[in-house]
Amino acid sequence: MRALFFEVSRLSPETEEVAAQTITKVVGLLVMYLTSQMSAGTLRRMHPLLALQSFVGPILFHILTRPLAERVLQLDIEGEAAVTQLAEAWLEAMTVKEERRK
């Protein structure tokens, strides 16, 4: 995953076109989904791209830093459990609270 992330982030001529097509398609679908959930009142309203970045960012950071965090900081949590906790934190932050609906 880290190698793929760094390869795409370099955007060499071999990866730029494919990355642009993939990102446009995947991000576009996810942004449309988030927009529909915000319109339905399921998720709080904010710019959908920022909502997506706030979900994916912590997970990518975890994946990129996990090996070092395990060795240096003694991170002792299974990978899937860590991602679940990050997703739950995002859902808590994005949930429309009753007092916000009024």
Long-range contacts (C-beta under 8 A, 24 or more apart in sequence): 1-63, 2-63, 2-64, 5-60, 5-64, 27-52, 41-96, 41-101, 42-96, 43-94, 43-95, 43-96, 44-94, 44-95, 44-96, 44-97, 44-100, 51-94, 54-90, 54-93, 55-87, 55-90, 58-86, 58-89, 58-90, 59-83, 59-86, 59-87, 62-86
